[in-house]
Amino acid sequence: MKKLIVLFGLLILCLFNAQSQNWLRNLGEKAADAAKRAVENKVETKIEEAANKAMDKTEEAVEKSIKKDKKTKSSESTQKNEDAENKENISYENKKSSPRVNVSYTKYDFVPGNEVIFEDDLKNEQKGEFPGKWDLVEGNAEIAQIDGENTLAIVGYTYITPLFKDKAYKLPDEFTLEFDVYIDGNEGENTVEFFNNNGNVIASSLFWKQSERFLFKWNITEDEKTSEDTYDNSPGWHHYALSFNKRAVKVYMDAKRVANIPNVTEKPAKVMFFARGSEDNSAFHIKNIRIAKGAIPLYSKLMTDGRIITYGITFETGKSTLKPQSMGTINEIFDILNKYPDLKFSVEGHTDNTGNVAFNQMLSEARAMAVCDKLQVMGIEAGRLTAKGYGMSKPVDSNESPEGRAKNRRVEFVIIK
């Protein structure tokens, strides 16, 4: 009996063992399947994540491409518009201002007159129209544009002259003349001519745009005096300046003095601009034309008035950047400060009424500071200069005319006691 029980127990144990092995095998297979599925799910998740990232990058790339394409098209459209505008704005063989070699004004000694009698910045003039502040003697002149800025184009064979309210007006015994001239290398003879009371030419500043030659003649009708020199004729805008003081005349092209004649016998009464080109589109382009009366030394003005009102310190439009031709006046102020070491100045900036009050106030302060900074760089102690700006609050003339606005745009040097 005991043997039977033992045998029966062994049989059950074997059966249980076999089932256990099957169960364990099934469990292992299920675990393996689960592990496999987990791995597969993980891989699928990683793949999906990678795919999503790839899609995100692709979408970003597409969006950037679209934006770039839009930007490119916009840029191309803008460029086309700008090109069209430039073509519309730039007359006479699509003239465009080019940078030129910097010139040094450290020894520049031209100082403009102290009373503006003619000023034309050509603003508010319409392209293609005859300029409103000029009189035509012969030929053709019109408003053109270079780099979007109005210029006076004297075309072909032409004479024009500034138009004063009094047509019988004569140039004063002491005066200065300034303007910017565009050099483009085209053939042509451009001249500033001066006439006496009888209408005869007595002097001329003549320069050929395609060469470096500058020729100045005085007393053409009798006892001619000639000064010939070279000048910077690189492409772009250049500054012409002339001072006449009863019997002496000096002419400057940019920083260089190209004529200096100490004694002349006739006084000019009228000035004309003349252009003669080989073709109708060969034009004499000028801008920023100013004639000023007087040539009183700055120190004499200081002793008389206790202040110096200057019109020779000029800036880029709407900026506090000094124009290089400002150095004539700045150099003279520097000499006065060096000669009188106890002298102190309040440097005061003033504007016309173009623009708003707040901007002009800020601009006048920045311009006064720019003058102080320049003088300090030249060696003047900072404690001797104080910068102030008054904007448009202290006009000395009406802002209704270009001449009045020119007088209001000024820098004053007031003695600090």
C-alpha positions in Angstrom: 0.0 0.0 0.0 2.8 2.3 0.9 4.4 1.5 -2.4 1.3 2.5 -4.2 1.0 5.7 -2.4 4.7 6.5 -3.2 4.3 5.6 -6.8 1.1 7.7 -7.0 2.9 10.7 -5.5 5.8 10.3 -7.9 3.3 10.2 -10.8 1.6 13.4 -9.6 4.9 15.0 -9.1 6.0 14.2 -12.6 2.8 15.5 -14.1 3.1 18.6 -12.0 6.7 19.0 -13.0 5.8 18.7 -16.7 2.9 21.2 -16.4 5.2 23.5 -14.4 7.8 23.3 -17.1 5.1 24.0 -19.7 3.7 26.8 -17.6 7.2 28.3 -17.1 7.9 27.9 -20.8 4.6 29.6 -21.6 5.4 32.3 -19.0 8.8 32.8 -20.5 7.4 33.0 -24.0 4.8 35.5 -22.8 7.5 37.5 -21.0 9.6 37.4 -24.2 6.7 38.4 -26.3 5.9 41.3 -23.8 9.6 42.3 -23.8 9.6 42.1 -27.6 6.5 44.2 -27.8 7.9 46.7 -25.3 11.1 47.0 -27.3 9.1 47.3 -30.5 6.9 49.9 -28.9 9.9 51.8 -27.6 11.5 51.6 -31.0 8.3 52.8 -32.6 8.1 55.6 -30.1 11.7 56.6 -30.8 11.0 56.4 -34.6 7.8 58.4 -34.1 9.7 61.0 -32.0 12.5 61.1 -34.6 9.9 61.4 -37.4 8.2 64.2 -35.5 11.4 66.0 -35.0 12.3 65.5 -38.6 8.8 66.8 -39.6 9.3 69.8 -37.3 12.6 70.6 -38.9 11.2 70.1 -42.3 8.3 72.4 -41.5 10.7 74.9 -40.1 12.8 74.6 -43.2 9.8 75.0 -45.3 8.6 78.0 -43.3 12.0 79.6 -43.5 12.2 78.9 -47.2 8.8 80.5 -47.7 9.8 83.4 -45.5 13.1 83.7 -47.4 11.3 83.4 -50.7 8.8 86.1 -49.6 11.7 88.2 -48.3 13.6 87.7 -51.5 10.6 88.5 -53.6 9.9 91.5 -51.3 13.6 92.5 -51.6 13.5 92.0 -55.3 10.3 94.0 -55.5 11.7 96.7 -53.3 14.9 96.7 -55.3 12.9 97.0 -58.5 10.9 99.8 -57.0 14.1 101.4 -55.8 15.7 100.9 -59.2 12.7 102.4 -60.8 12.7 105.3 -58.3 16.4 105.8 -58.9 15.9 105.8 -62.7 13.1 108.3 -62.1 15.2 110.3 -59.7 18.5 110.4 -61.4 18.5 112.4 -64.6 21.2 112.7 -67.2 22.6 109.2 -67.8 21.6 107.8 -64.4 24.1 109.9 -62.4 24.9 108.5 -59.0 27.0 110.0 -56.3 30.2 108.1 -55.6 32.5 108.2 -52.6 35.7 110.1 -53.1 39.0 110.4 -51.3 38.8 112.1 -48.0 40.4 115.5 -47.9 42.0 117.2 -44.9 40.6 120.6 -43.8 43.0 121.1 -41.0 44.5 124.2 -42.7 41.3 125.4 -44.3 40.8 129.1 -43.6 37.7 130.1 -45.6 35.1 131.8 -43.3 31.7 132.7 -44.9 30.2 136.2 -44.6 28.1 137.0 -41.5 24.8 138.0 -43.3 23.1 135.6 -45.7 21.7 137.5 -48.7 20.9 134.5 -51.0 20.3 130.9 -50.0 18.9 128.0 -52.1 18.8 124.5 -50.7 16.4 123.5 -53.6 13.9 122.0 -51.2 10.2 121.9 -52.1 11.2 122.3 -55.8 9.6 120.0 -58.4 11.7 117.8 -60.6 11.8 119.0 -64.2 10.7 122.6 -63.3 12.8 125.7 -63.5 14.1 126.6 -60.0 12.1 129.3 -58.4 15.0 131.4 -56.9 16.8 131.8 -60.2 16.6 133.9 -63.4 17.3 132.4 -66.8 19.5 134.5 -69.1 20.0 132.0 -71.8 19.6 128.2 -72.4 17.9 125.7 -70.1 18.1 124.8 -66.4 15.8 122.6 -64.3 15.5 120.7 -61.1 17.1 117.2 -61.3 17.8 114.6 -58.7 20.9 112.6 -57.7 20.6 110.0 -55.0 17.1 111.2 -54.4 18.3 114.8 -53.6 17.3 117.9 -55.6 20.0 119.5 -57.6 20.1 122.4 -60.0 21.0 121.1 -63.5 22.4 123.7 -65.9 22.1 122.0 -69.2 23.9 122.5 -72.5 24.8 126.1 -73.3 23.1 128.1 -70.5 23.5 131.1 -68.3 21.5 131.5 -65.0 21.8 134.0 -62.2 20.4 134.3 -58.6 17.1 136.1 -58.5 17.0 138.8 -55.9 13.8 140.6 -54.9 15.4 143.8 -56.2 16.5 142.9 -59.8 18.9 145.8 -59.7 20.7 144.4 -56.6 24.5 144.5 -56.7 26.9 142.3 -54.9 28.3 144.1 -51.8 31.9 145.2 -51.5 32.7 142.2 -49.3 30.9 138.9 -49.9 31.4 135.1 -50.0 29.9 132.6 -52.5 29.6 128.8 -51.8 28.0 125.9 -53.5 28.5 122.1 -54.0 29.3 120.9 -57.5 28.9 117.4 -58.8 31.8 115.9 -60.7 30.9 113.0 -63.0 33.7 112.9 -65.6 31.6 113.9 -68.5 32.9 116.4 -70.9 31.9 120.0 -70.4 33.1 123.5 -69.4 31.5 124.8 -66.2 32.1 128.4 -65.1 31.1 130.9 -62.4 31.4 134.3 -64.0 31.3 137.8 -62.5 30.1 140.9 -64.2 30.7 144.6 -63.6 28.1 147.3 -63.6 28.3 147.6 -67.4 27.4 143.9 -67.9 30.9 142.9 -68.9 32.6 139.7 -67.6 35.5 140.7 -65.3 36.2 137.4 -63.7 35.6 133.7 -64.0 36.2 130.5 -62.1 36.5 127.8 -64.8 36.9 124.1 -64.3 36.6 121.1 -66.6 34.9 118.2 -65.1 36.9 115.6 -67.0 40.3 117.0 -66.0 42.0 118.2 -62.9 42.5 121.7 -64.3 41.1 124.7 -62.5 41.5 128.2 -63.9 40.7 131.5 -62.3 40.8 134.8 -64.1 40.3 138.3 -62.8 40.2 141.6 -64.7 39.5 139.8 -68.0 38.9 143.1 -69.8 42.1 144.7 -68.6 45.3 143.8 -66.8 44.3 140.2 -66.6 45.5 138.2 -63.5 45.4 134.5 -63.7 45.7 131.6 -61.3 45.8 128.1 -62.5 45.9 125.0 -60.3 44.8 121.4 -60.0 41.9 120.2 -57.9 40.3 117.0 -56.7 38.1 115.9 -59.6 37.2 112.4 -58.2 33.6 111.4 -58.8 31.0 112.9 -56.4 30.2 116.1 -54.7 32.8 118.8 -54.1 32.6 122.2 -52.3 33.4 125.5 -54.0 34.0 128.6 -52.0 35.0 132.2 -52.9 35.7 135.2 -50.8 35.9 138.8 -52.1 37.2 141.5 -49.8 37.2 144.9 -51.7 40.4 144.2 -53.6 41.4 140.6 -52.7 39.9 137.4 -53.8 40.4 133.7 -52.8 38.9 130.6 -54.2 38.8 127.1 -52.7 37.9 123.7 -54.1 37.3 121.5 -51.1 40.1 122.0 -48.7 42.5 123.4 -51.3 43.0 127.1 -52.1 43.2 127.2 -55.8 43.4 131.0 -56.3 44.7 133.9 -54.3 44.8 137.3 -56.0 45.6 140.2 -53.6 44.8 143.2 -55.8 42.0 143.6 -58.3 40.8 146.9 -59.9 37.1 146.2 -60.5 34.4 145.1 -58.2 31.9 142.5 -59.3 28.2 143.5 -59.4 26.6 140.3 -60.5 27.3 136.6 -60.6 26.2 134.0 -63.2 26.6 130.3 -63.6 27.4 129.0 -67.1 27.6 125.5 -68.6 28.7 124.4 -72.0 28.6 120.8 -72.9 29.1 118.8 -76.0 25.7 117.2 -75.7 22.4 118.4 -74.3 22.6 116.0 -71.3 26.0 117.3 -70.2 24.9 119.2 -67.2 26.5 121.4 -64.5 24.9 120.1 -61.3 25.0 122.3 -58.2 23.3 122.5 -54.8 23.5 124.3 -51.4 24.1 127.7 -53.0 24.8 130.6 -50.6 25.9 134.2 -51.0 26.7 136.0 -47.8 27.6 139.7 -47.1 30.6 140.8 -45.0 34.0 139.4 -44.1 34.5 140.8 -40.6 37.1 138.9 -38.6 35.5 136.8 -35.9 37.5 138.3 -33.1 36.4 141.8 -34.1 32.8 140.6 -33.9 33.5 139.1 -30.5 34.9 142.4 -29.1 32.0 144.4 -30.5 29.1 142.1 -29.6 30.5 139.9 -26.9 29.6 136.9 -29.0 30.4 135.4 -32.4 27.5 134.3 -34.6 28.7 131.9 -37.2 27.1 130.5 -40.3 30.2 128.6 -41.5 29.7 125.7 -39.1 27.4 123.4 -40.9 26.1 119.8 -40.4 24.6 117.0 -42.3 20.9 117.4 -42.7 19.1 116.3 -39.5 22.3 115.2 -37.9 25.1 116.5 -35.6 27.8 115.4 -38.1 30.1 118.3 -39.0 30.6 119.0 -42.6 34.3 119.2 -43.4 34.1 122.8 -44.7 33.1 123.8 -41.2 36.8 123.7 -40.4 37.4 127.2 -41.7 35.3 128.7 -38.9 36.4 126.1 -36.3 40.0 126.7 -37.1 39.6 130.5 -36.5 37.7 129.9 -33.2 40.6 127.6 -32.2 43.1 130.3 -32.9 41.2 132.8 -30.8 41.0 130.4 -27.9 44.7 129.7 -28.2 45.6 133.4 -28.4 43.5 134.3 -25.4 43.9 131.4 -22.8 41.5 132.9 -20.3 38.7 133.1 -22.7 35.7 130.7 -22.1 32.8 130.1 -24.5 29.2 129.0 -24.2 28.8 127.1 -27.5 25.1 127.5 -28.5 23.3 125.6 -31.2 20.2 127.0 -33.0 18.0 125.5 -35.7 15.3 126.8 -38.0 11.7 125.6 -37.6 11.9 122.6 -39.9 10.8 119.6 -37.9 9.3 119.4 -34.4 10.2 121.3 -31.3 11.6 118.3 -29.3 13.7 117.0 -32.2 15.2 120.4 -32.9 16.0 120.9 -29.2 17.8 117.6 -29.1 19.5 118.3 -32.4 20.8 121.8 -31.4 22.2 120.3 -28.2 24.0 117.5 -30.1 25.4 120.0 -32.6 26.7 122.3 -29.9 28.4 119.3 -28.2 29.9 118.2 -31.6 31.6 121.6 -31.9 32.9 121.4 -28.3 34.2 117.8 -28.9 36.0 118.9 -32.1 37.7 121.8 -30.3 38.7 119.5 -27.4 40.2 117.0 -29.8 42.2 119.9 -31.3 43.6 120.7 -27.8 41.2 123.1 -26.1 40.5 122.2 -22.4 37.0 120.9 -21.8 36.5 123.4 -18.9 36.7 126.3 -21.3 33.6 125.2 -23.3 30.0 124.7 -22.3 27.5 123.2 -24.8 23.9 124.5 -25.0 21.1 124.0 -27.4 18.1 126.3 -28.0 16.4 124.5 -30.9 14.1 126.8 -32.7 13.3 129.0 -29.7 15.5 131.9 -30.5 15.2 132.9 -34.2 17.0 135.9 -35.5 15.0 136.1 -38.7 11.7 134.9 -40.2 11.5 131.2 -41.2 9.4 132.1 -44.2 12.3 132.4 -46.6 15.4 130.2 -47.3 17.6 133.2 -46.3 15.7 133.6 -43.0 16.0 129.9 -42.2 19.7 130.0 -43.1 20.2 132.8 -40.6 18.4 130.9 -37.9 20.6 127.8 -38.4 23.7 129.0 -36.6 26.2 128.3 -33.9 27.0 131.1 -31.5 30.1 131.5 -29.2 29.2 133.6 -26.2 31.8 134.8 -23.7 31.5 133.3 -20.3 32.5 135.9 -17.7 
